Amino acid sequence: MMILKLRKIYKNRPMDNMTFTVFSKKNCSFCDRAINLIEDNDHTVIIKKIDEDQAFFLEMREKAPAMRTMPVVFVDDQLIGGYADLVQHFSNK
């Protein structure tokens, strides 16, 4: 069973630090890009690898049943969507 990875970036930490949850899997370049984008913007990211822990897969399906591509990204428990949606989220800030 995979231990949940929690990464925090402390340099230039903004006052409005948000917690992102990324449901990802191995060999997913868009998953890696999403994680890097979140870290580059100095936010907290929780990574849940669905191919390493079935509980993460079931959690993702429950929270976002319509999502069929990876990654699946949430911010503060609100669904953002996939990688393109995450890019749009940051461009609106």
N, C-alpha and C positions, 0 to 999 in steps of 0.2 A: 504494500500500500504506500502510495506516495505521500510524503509529508507536504502539506501546503506551503508553498514558497511565498514569503513576504519580503518584498524589497522596499526599502525606503531611501529616498534621495534627500540628503540634508543640505547640500550646497545650495545657496541662494533659495532656500525653501520659502515659497510664497505663503502669505497669510491665508489664502484660500485653498490650502492643500486638500485635494479630494482623494478618495479611495476608489480605485478602479479594480474591477474583477474581470479577468480575461480567462474565458474557457478556451483552451488551446489543445493542440495535439502535436506529436512529433512530426518533424519534416514539413511544417506549415510555415512558409515564408511570410504570409500575411499575419500570422500569429506573432512571429518574431518582430515584424515591423510594428505591430500594435504595441507590444510590450516596450520596445525601444522608444516609440513616440511618447508614451506615457511617462517613461523615465526621463526622457529629454525635457519634458515639461515640468519636471520636479514634483510629480505626484506619486502617491503610494500605489503599488500594483500588487494584487493578489493573483497568482497564476494557478489555475486549476486544469491539470492535464487530464482530459477525459479518456485518453487511451491508457492511462496508468491507474485510474481509479474509477470504477463503474459508478460509485456514488456521485462523483462529479458529473458524469454523463447524465445520470438521472436528474440531478439538480438542474442542469442546463435545460433539459427537455421540459421540466416542470415550469421553469421561469420564462423560457422562450421557445414554446413549442413550434412556432412557425419558422424559426431560423434553421436553414439547411446548409449554411456555409460556415467556415471557420475563419477567424475567431468569432466568438460571441462576447461582446463587451458590455459591461454594466458600469455605471458610475453612481456611487452612493445608492445602490440597489435599484437604479432606474436603467432600463435597457437603452443602450445607445444603438447597438446593431453590430455590424461588421467593421472591417478596417476602413472602408470608404466613409462610413458614418462617423467613425472616430476622427478621421482627418477633418471632416466637415465640422465636427464638434469643436475642435481646436481652432479652426479658421474663424469660427463665430465668436471667439473669446476676445 
